[in-house]
Amino acid sequence: MDELSPLLTELTTHPVSFLGGFVTGVLRLNLADDPVRSWLDQRSDNPPPPSDNNSNGNGSGPQSITIE
């Protein structure tokens, strides 16, 4: 029973999160797949991470340089 005490503690403190993670593991859902990811983005309080399209901040795309 000592092995299950951390499991029961998490279940009693955060039941929705625990059961969501448990169901996700049982069904082997990938959290990065689109249906699950979009649902999680709608439910979360955090904004989605920024895309890598404009990672340099100026939005001008690739630039050419000259090396002498």
VMD Tcl script that draws the C-alpha trace (Angstrom):
set ca {
  {0.00 0.00 0.00}
  {2.99 2.31 0.48}
  {3.65 2.22 -3.27}
  {0.21 3.64 -4.01}
  {0.31 6.52 -1.52}
  {1.87 9.06 -3.97}
  {-0.70 8.01 -6.55}
  {-3.58 8.48 -4.12}
  {-2.16 11.82 -2.96}
  {-2.11 13.17 -6.52}
  {-5.59 11.80 -7.14}
  {-7.02 13.57 -4.10}
  {-5.23 16.91 -4.66}
  {-5.78 17.24 -8.44}
  {-8.46 14.74 -9.51}
  {-9.29 16.24 -12.92}
  {-5.65 16.59 -13.96}
  {-4.80 13.14 -12.70}
  {-7.70 11.43 -14.45}
  {-7.05 13.37 -17.66}
  {-3.44 12.23 -17.67}
  {-4.47 8.69 -16.83}
  {-7.00 8.51 -19.69}
  {-4.47 10.07 -22.05}
  {-1.94 7.41 -21.11}
  {-4.41 4.54 -21.39}
  {-5.63 5.68 -24.81}
  {-2.04 6.50 -25.86}
  {-3.02 9.95 -27.10}
  {-0.25 12.21 -28.33}
  {-0.65 15.69 -26.86}
  {1.06 17.22 -29.90}
  {-1.55 15.89 -32.34}
  {-3.95 18.50 -33.66}
  {-7.32 17.53 -32.17}
  {-5.89 17.11 -28.68}
  {-3.58 20.13 -28.93}
  {-6.33 22.48 -30.12}
  {-8.65 21.27 -27.36}
  {-5.93 21.80 -24.76}
  {-5.21 25.29 -26.12}
  {-8.87 26.21 -25.74}
  {-8.98 24.90 -22.17}
  {-5.66 26.27 -20.91}
  {-5.13 29.66 -19.35}
  {-1.74 30.01 -21.02}
  {-1.50 31.41 -24.56}
  {-0.19 29.02 -27.22}
  {3.56 29.15 -27.86}
  {4.65 31.46 -30.67}
  {5.31 29.89 -34.04}
  {8.78 29.78 -35.56}
  {7.71 31.73 -38.66}
  {9.17 35.03 -37.47}
  {11.76 33.90 -34.97}
  {14.16 36.79 -35.69}
  {11.55 39.40 -34.83}
  {11.77 41.62 -37.92}
  {9.66 39.43 -40.21}
  {11.74 40.11 -43.31}
  {12.74 36.47 -43.83}
  {16.17 35.26 -44.92}
  {18.82 37.89 -45.48}
  {21.87 37.76 -47.67}
  {25.29 38.69 -46.36}
  {28.59 39.46 -48.08}
  {31.81 37.97 -46.76}
  {35.07 39.55 -47.94}
}
mol new
graphics top color blue
foreach p $ca { graphics top sphere $p radius 0.5 }
foreach p [lrange $ca 0 end-1] q [lrange $ca 1 end] { graphics top cylinder $p $q radius 0.2 }
display resetview
